[in-house]
């Protein structure tokens, strides 16, 4: 394995070529973590991870899916599966939510944290700020400080340098997507975070990186994310890829 996509959704039903995407990732030496966003997609992530080498799963309920019941018994059963390496994606989404939905999001977020503490597996977080203010990152950090005993990865990081520094100070990590290939908005953050606290992801089938814009994203494209991280940091691409794999190995407790 020479690269890893630590957050993708080949388990989603609208994915057009699941086995083809998995095979292309395997041929390219790309491992992957397939992320659940509800009970059904979490179960499917486990099914796929069971069937493929260098593929793992996370289980949880997306913060915008507040109508889905947090079934503690089912999720704990999922969480104890040996191929499940994290709890989530869970967290806070101020962007797509109404103010009335946020208290329920906080409640479900804390339930995920309690589960992660119980099974001693890290958290995969979805954190997004509001359109008109409201720092979901700072609130998530506060909630983690109060409740969490495990590490957390802030997926698709889109916060500030200050947010990233607070996250790293807690021993947590951030991951970046193909957005780095077509905007410079996060270059300063990428340069400011120690490489030991950075991971790479696609969030497929969304946000395809350049040169795949306009097509469905897939795990093999994480190589473009790693390339972008190395370019932004002015570091050797091979060394960056190797360190990110080591970060994933330590964070998820995997042995690729």
C-alpha positions in Angstrom: 0.0 0.0 0.0 1.5 3.3 -1.1 -1.4 5.7 -0.3 -4.5 5.6 1.9 -8.0 7.2 1.5 -9.2 7.5 5.1 -12.7 8.8 4.3 -14.8 7.7 1.3 -18.2 6.3 0.6 -18.1 3.5 -1.9 -20.8 2.0 0.3 -23.3 4.6 -1.0 -26.1 3.2 -3.2 -25.7 5.8 -5.9 -22.1 4.7 -6.5 -22.0 3.7 -10.1 -19.1 1.1 -10.1 -18.3 -0.1 -6.6 -16.2 -3.2 -7.5 -14.4 -1.4 -10.3 -13.5 1.5 -8.0 -12.2 -0.9 -5.4 -10.2 -2.9 -7.9 -8.7 0.3 -9.4 -7.6 1.4 -5.9 -6.1 -2.1 -5.2 -4.2 -1.9 -8.5 -2.9 1.6 -7.6 -1.8 0.4 -4.1 -4.4 2.6 -2.4 -6.0 1.4 0.9 -9.3 2.9 2.1 -11.6 3.5 5.0 -15.3 3.3 4.0 -17.4 5.6 6.2 -20.9 5.0 7.4 -23.4 7.8 7.7 -26.4 5.8 9.0 -27.3 2.3 10.0 -27.7 1.0 6.5 -24.5 2.5 5.1 -22.6 1.5 8.1 -23.6 -2.1 7.7 -22.7 -1.9 4.0 -19.3 -0.5 4.9 -18.6 -3.5 7.0 -19.8 -5.9 4.3 -17.4 -4.3 1.8 -14.5 -4.2 4.3 -14.9 -7.9 5.1 -14.7 -8.8 1.5 -11.5 -6.8 0.6 -8.0 -6.5 1.8 -6.6 -3.1 2.9 -10.2 -1.9 3.4 -11.8 -0.9 6.7 -15.0 0.6 7.9 -16.4 3.2 10.2 -20.0 3.2 11.7 -22.1 6.1 12.7 -24.9 8.6 11.9 -24.2 11.8 10.0 -25.0 14.9 12.0 -27.6 16.1 9.4 -29.5 12.8 9.8 -31.1 13.8 13.1 -34.3 11.9 12.2 -32.4 8.5 12.3 -32.5 6.9 15.7 -29.2 6.4 17.5 -29.7 2.6 18.1 -27.0 2.0 20.7 -27.3 -1.8 20.6 -27.0 -2.0 16.9 -24.2 0.5 16.6 -22.2 -1.1 19.4 -22.5 -4.5 17.7 -21.2 -2.9 14.5 -18.5 -1.0 16.4 -17.1 -4.2 17.9 -16.5 -5.7 14.4 -12.7 -6.2 13.9 -12.8 -4.4 10.5 -14.5 -1.3 12.1 -11.7 1.2 13.0 -13.6 4.3 14.0 -17.0 5.7 15.1 -18.7 8.2 12.8 -19.0 10.1 10.7 -20.6 12.2 13.4 -20.3 15.7 14.7 -21.9 19.1 14.1 -23.1 20.7 10.8 -24.2 24.3 11.2 -24.3 24.8 7.4 -27.1 22.5 6.4 -29.1 22.7 9.7 -31.6 25.0 11.3 -31.0 26.4 14.8 -33.7 24.1 16.1 -31.8 21.0 14.9 -28.5 21.8 16.6 -29.4 20.7 20.1 -30.3 17.2 18.7 -27.0 17.1 16.8 -25.1 17.8 20.0 -27.0 15.0 21.8 -26.2 12.5 19.0 -22.6 13.7 18.8 -22.1 13.0 22.5 -23.7 9.5 22.1 -21.2 8.7 19.5 -18.4 9.9 21.8 -19.7 7.7 24.6 -19.7 4.7 22.2 -16.2 5.5 21.0 -15.0 5.7 24.6 -16.7 2.3 25.4 -15.2 0.4 22.5 -11.9 2.4 22.5 -11.9 3.4 18.9 -11.3 6.9 17.5 -13.9 9.3 16.1 -14.4 10.3 12.5 -15.9 13.8 12.6 -17.9 15.9 10.2 -17.7 19.5 11.4 -19.0 22.4 9.3 -19.4 26.1 10.2 -22.6 28.0 9.6 -23.4 30.2 6.5 -23.8 33.3 8.7 -21.4 32.6 11.6 -21.2 30.0 14.3 -17.9 28.1 14.8 -18.8 24.4 14.8 -15.1 23.6 15.2 -14.7 25.4 18.5 -17.9 23.9 19.8 -16.8 20.4 18.7 -13.4 20.9 20.4 -15.2 22.0 23.6 -17.5 18.9 23.5 -14.5 16.6 23.0 -12.6 18.1 25.9 -15.5 17.5 28.2 -16.5 14.0 27.0 -13.9 12.2 24.8 -11.2 9.8 25.9 -10.2 8.8 22.4 -8.6 10.6 19.4 -10.6 12.3 16.7 -10.0 13.1 13.0 -11.7 16.2 11.6 -12.5 15.1 8.1 -12.7 17.4 5.1 -11.1 20.1 7.2 -12.2 23.6 6.3 -11.5 25.5 9.5 -8.9 28.2 10.3 -5.2 27.8 11.2 -6.3 28.6 14.8 -8.9 25.8 14.7 -6.3 23.4 13.4 -3.8 24.3 16.1 -6.4 23.7 18.8 -7.2 20.3 17.3 -3.5 19.3 17.0 -2.9 20.5 20.6 -5.4 17.8 21.7 -3.5 15.1 19.8 -6.2 14.9 17.1 -5.8 15.0 13.3 -7.2 16.7 10.2 -7.7 15.3 6.8 -7.9 17.0 3.4 -9.6 16.3 0.1 -9.2 17.0 -3.6 -10.3 20.6 -2.9 -6.6 21.3 -2.4 -6.1 20.7 -6.1 -8.3 23.5 -7.3 -8.2 26.2 -4.6 -5.5 27.7 -2.4 -7.9 28.5 0.4 -6.4 25.9 2.8 -2.8 26.1 1.8 -1.8 28.1 4.9 -3.5 25.4 7.1 -1.8 22.6 5.3 1.6 24.2 5.9 0.8 25.0 9.5 -0.2 21.5 10.7 2.6 19.1 11.5 2.7 16.3 8.9 2.3 13.8 11.7 -1.3 15.1 12.2 -2.4 15.2 8.6 -4.3 12.5 6.6 -5.6 12.2 3.1 -9.1 11.4 1.9 -11.3 11.6 -1.2 -14.8 11.9 0.4 -15.8 10.0 -2.8 -18.1 10.0 -4.7 -17.9 13.8 -4.1 -15.3 16.5 -4.8 -13.2 14.9 -7.5 -9.7 16.4 -7.6 -8.1 17.9 -10.7 -7.7 16.3 -13.2 -10.9 14.3 -12.6 -13.3 17.2 -12.1 -16.7 16.5 -13.4 -16.5 12.8 -12.9 -17.4 10.6 -10.0 -14.6 10.5 -7.4 -13.1 7.3 -6.2 -10.4 6.1 -3.7 -7.6 5.8 -6.3 -7.8 9.6 -6.8 -6.4 10.1 -3.3 -3.0 10.1 -4.9 -3.8 13.6 -6.2 -4.6 14.8 -2.7 -1.2 13.4 -1.4 0.5 15.1 -4.4 -1.2 18.4 -3.5 -0.2 18.2 0.2 3.4 17.6 -0.8 3.4 20.5 -3.3 1.9 22.9 -0.8 4.4 21.9 1.9 7.3 21.7 -0.6 8.1 18.2 0.6 8.8 15.0 -1.2 5.7 13.2 -2.3 6.9 9.8 -1.4 7.9 10.8 2.1 4.5 12.6 2.6 2.6 9.5 1.4 4.7 7.3 3.7 4.0 9.5 6.7 0.3 9.7 6.1 0.1 5.9 6.0 2.0 5.8 9.3 -0.5 8.4 10.7 -3.4 6.2 9.6 -1.8 3.1 11.0 -1.3 4.8 14.4 -4.7 6.5 14.5 -6.9 3.6 13.4 -4.7 0.8 14.8 -4.4 -0.9 11.4 -1.6 -2.9 10.0 -1.7 -2.5 6.2 
